[in-house]
Amino acid sequence: MTALKIAVFGDRFMKPEIFSEALRRLDADLAITAHELPWPDEPMVHAYGLRECVGDPEALAPLLAEAEILVNHVAPVTAAMLDRAPYLKLIAVSRGGPVNIDVGAAAERGVKVVNAPGRNATAVAEFTIGVILAQTRLITAGHDALRRGEWRGDLYRADMTGEELCDMTVGLIGYGHVGSKIPPLLRPFGCRILVCDPYVDIPPADGVEQVDIETLYHSSDIVSCHQRVTAETTGMHDAAAFARMKPGAYFINTARGPLVDYRALHDALASGRLRGAALECFDREPPDAASPLLRLGNVTLTPHIAGASLRTVRRAADMVAEEVRRYLAGEPALNPA
């Protein structure tokens, strides 16, 4: 019996050998060909009509010539590549959405596409708590000052220091894979938790208050974004939204850059309308080094690393391996694109 041919496109986060180890735990005869891309040392791009990808389709296409299955993370998969992969039947993408795959072209050619939603949800939820504390307890401000050789004793002043979480209201916008993991982490702090997500019914046992967006904006000391990017949510956090937020609130984005009008956010922070922000992702990545938003002293900044954990790597590899197992067994996919 001929071994099943699988192409693996990994990188320096989702290592090809981790994918291969997960696949080899399957009870199957596999012939795995692995290739490593330079992400995250080289940034993702929007190219070839796709989003958030790394790699040259011309260089990658020959590696698909005999493959029945592609296990992928950030490599682009274009219609032209699919035309050169006559045996390909399944693309398993180890990320929350297959934005680097021409899903329409795959469907036209009878190629199934599956992905791995929620694979980094725990990592992002933990990270969100971290940046909330870094911002509200002035950890970032103190750290930046000491890096400059400056002792900020004034951060202890009553007019400088902030409230504790137990005396604050945290508003979560979006209650999917990440948003729903945050309340259990916040609850020990004793804060009030509001959630706005019109697409879910939240059980009372979750211990949160489900509210509309206006109530959340007006009542929250901390507004934290956890939505997906859609036509409805793109740019929803704009000047009008910041004007409706509670004066002196903190704005947290560990979700996606396109959710936010960053020029409007800069203005709200610079004017003092918002007290601070923590930004993990941006409208352009990497952001322009000259962006005035990067110069503000009341912002915690990180380079889109919230989902980066070894657990994410292992979980994503296991999720795509399970999709491969289901394909081989003739079972329906868990997460079809």
Residue pairs with C-beta under 8 A, 6 or more apart in sequence:
1 29
3 29
3 30
3 31
4 28
4 29
4 30
4 31
4 68
4 69
4 328
5 31
5 33
5 66
5 67
5 68
5 69
5 87
6 23
6 30
6 31
6 32
6 33
6 67
6 68
6 69
6 70
6 71
6 324
7 32
7 33
7 34
7 35
7 63
7 64
7 67
7 69
7 70
7 71
8 16
8 19
8 20
8 23
8 32
8 33
8 34
8 35
8 70
8 71
8 72
9 16
9 35
9 37
9 55
9 60
9 63
9 70
9 71
9 72
9 73
9 74
9 75
10 16
10 17
10 18
10 19
10 34
10 35
10 36
10 37
10 73
11 36
11 37
11 38
11 39
11 40
11 54
11 73
11 74
12 36
12 37
12 38
12 39
12 40
12 41
13 39
13 40
13 73
13 308
13 313
14 73
14 74
14 94
14 313
14 316
14 317
15 36
15 313
16 34
16 35
16 36
17 34
18 313
18 314
18 317
19 34
19 71
19 94
19 317
19 320
19 321
20 32
20 34
21 317
22 317
22 318
22 320
22 321
23 30
23 32
23 71
23 321
23 324
24 30
24 32
25 321
26 321
26 324
26 325
26 328
28 325
28 328
33 63
33 67
35 60
35 63
37 54
37 55
37 73
37 74
37 75
38 54
39 54
39 73
39 74
42 54
43 54
43 285
43 286
44 52
44 53
44 54
44 74
44 285
45 52
45 53
45 54
46 52
46 53
47 53
47 76
48 57
48 76
48 78
49 78
49 102
50 76
50 77
50 78
50 99
50 100
50 101
50 102
51 99
51 100
52 74
52 99
52 100
53 74
53 75
53 76
53 99
53 100
54 74
54 75
54 76
55 74
55 75
55 76
57 76
57 77
57 78
57 80
57 81
60 75
60 76
60 81
61 80
61 81
61 84
61 85
62 84
64 70
64 81
64 84
64 85
64 88
65 84
65 85
65 86
66 87
67 85
67 87
67 88
68 87
68 88
68 89
68 90
69 88
69 89
69 90
69 91
69 92
69 324
69 327
70 77
70 85
70 88
70 90
70 91
70 92
71 92
71 94
71 320
71 324
72 91
72 92
72 93
72 94
72 100
72 101
73 93
73 94
73 95
73 316
74 95
74 100
75 100
76 100
76 101
77 91
77 100
77 101
77 102
77 106
78 102
78 105
79 102
79 105
82 88
82 102
82 105
82 106
82 109
82 111
83 109
88 109
88 111
89 110
89 111
89 112
89 327
90 111
90 112
90 113
90 114
90 323
90 324
90 327
91 98
91 101
91 106
91 111
91 112
91 113
91 114
92 114
92 115
92 116
92 320
92 323
92 324
93 100
93 101
93 113
93 114
93 115
93 116
93 320
93 337
94 115
94 116
94 119
94 316
94 317
94 319
94 320
95 115
95 116
95 119
95 316
96 115
96 116
96 117
96 118
96 119
96 120
96 177
97 115
97 117
97 228
97 337
98 113
98 115
98 337
101 113
101 337
103 113
103 337
106 112
106 113
107 113
112 327
112 333
112 336
113 336
113 337
114 320
114 323
114 333
114 334
114 335
114 336
114 337
115 335
115 337
116 315
116 316
116 319
116 320
116 335
117 177
117 335
118 176
118 177
118 178
119 312
119 315
119 316
119 319
120 306
120 307
120 308
120 309
120 312
120 315
120 316
121 177
121 178
121 181
122 181
122 309
122 311
122 312
123 306
123 307
123 308
123 309
123 311
123 312
124 178
124 254
124 306
124 307
125 178
125 181
125 182
125 185
126 185
127 254
127 280
127 302
127 305
127 306
127 307
128 178
128 182
128 224
128 226
128 252
128 254
128 306
129 182
129 185
129 186
131 252
131 254
131 278
131 280
131 300
131 302
132 165
132 170
132 222
132 224
132 250
132 252
132 278
133 139
133 165
134 140
134 278
134 300
135 250
135 252
135 276
135 277
135 278
135 298
135 299
135 300
136 162
136 163
136 165
136 168
136 222
136 250
136 276
137 162
138 155
138 160
138 161
138 162
140 299
140 300
141 152
141 155
141 297
141 298
142 152
142 155
144 297
145 151
145 152
145 155
146 152
154 160
155 161
162 275
163 221
164 189
165 186
165 189
165 190
165 191
166 189
166 190
166 191
167 191
168 191
168 192
168 221
168 222
169 191
169 192
169 193
169 194
169 219
169 220
169 221
169 222
170 186
170 191
170 192
170 193
170 194
170 220
170 221
170 222
170 224
171 193
171 194
171 195
171 196
171 211
171 216
171 217
171 219
171 220
171 222
171 223
171 224
172 179
172 182
172 183
172 193
172 194
172 195
172 196
172 208
172 224
172 226
173 179
173 195
173 196
173 197
173 213
173 216
173 223
173 224
173 225
173 226
173 227
174 196
174 197
174 225
174 226
174 227
174 228
174 255
175 195
175 197
175 200
175 202
175 226
176 197
176 200
176 226
176 227
176 228
178 226
178 254
178 255
179 195
179 197
179 226
180 206
182 224
182 226
183 193
183 195
183 206
183 207
183 208
186 193
187 193
187 207
192 209
193 207
193 208
193 209
194 208
194 209
194 210
194 211
194 215
194 216
194 219
194 220
195 202
195 208
195 209
195 210
195 211
195 216
196 210
196 211
196 212
196 213
196 215
196 216
197 210
198 212
202 208
202 210
211 219
214 244
216 223
217 223
217 241
217 244
217 245
217 246
218 244
218 245
218 246
219 246
220 245
220 246
220 249
221 246
221 248
221 249
221 250
222 249
222 250
222 252
223 245
223 249
223 250
223 251
223 252
224 252
224 253
224 254
225 237
225 251
225 252
225 253
225 254
225 255
225 256
225 259
225 260
226 254
226 255
227 233
227 236
227 255
227 256
227 259
228 255
228 256
229 256
229 258
229 259
233 259
234 258
234 259
235 258
235 259
235 260
235 261
236 259
237 251
237 253
237 259
237 260
237 261
237 264
237 265
238 260
238 261
238 264
239 261
239 264
239 267
239 268
242 251
242 264
242 265
242 267
242 268
242 273
242 274
243 268
243 273
245 251
245 273
245 274
247 273
248 272
248 274
248 275
249 274
249 275
250 274
250 275
250 276
250 277
250 278
251 265
251 268
251 274
251 276
251 277
251 278
252 277
252 278
253 259
253 260
253 277
253 278
253 279
253 280
253 281
254 278
254 280
254 281
254 306
255 281
256 281
257 281
257 282
257 283
257 284
257 285
258 283
260 283
262 282
262 283
262 291
262 293
265 274
265 277
265 293
266 291
266 292
266 293
266 296
267 273
268 274
269 276
269 277
269 293
269 296
269 298
269 299
270 292
270 296
275 298
276 298
276 299
276 300
277 298
277 299
277 300
278 299
278 300
278 301
278 302
279 293
279 299
279 300
279 301
279 302
280 302
280 304
280 305
280 306
281 304
281 306
282 304
285 303
285 304
286 303
287 293
287 294
293 299
294 301
319 334
319 335
322 334
323 333
323 334
323 335
326 332
326 333
326 334
327 333
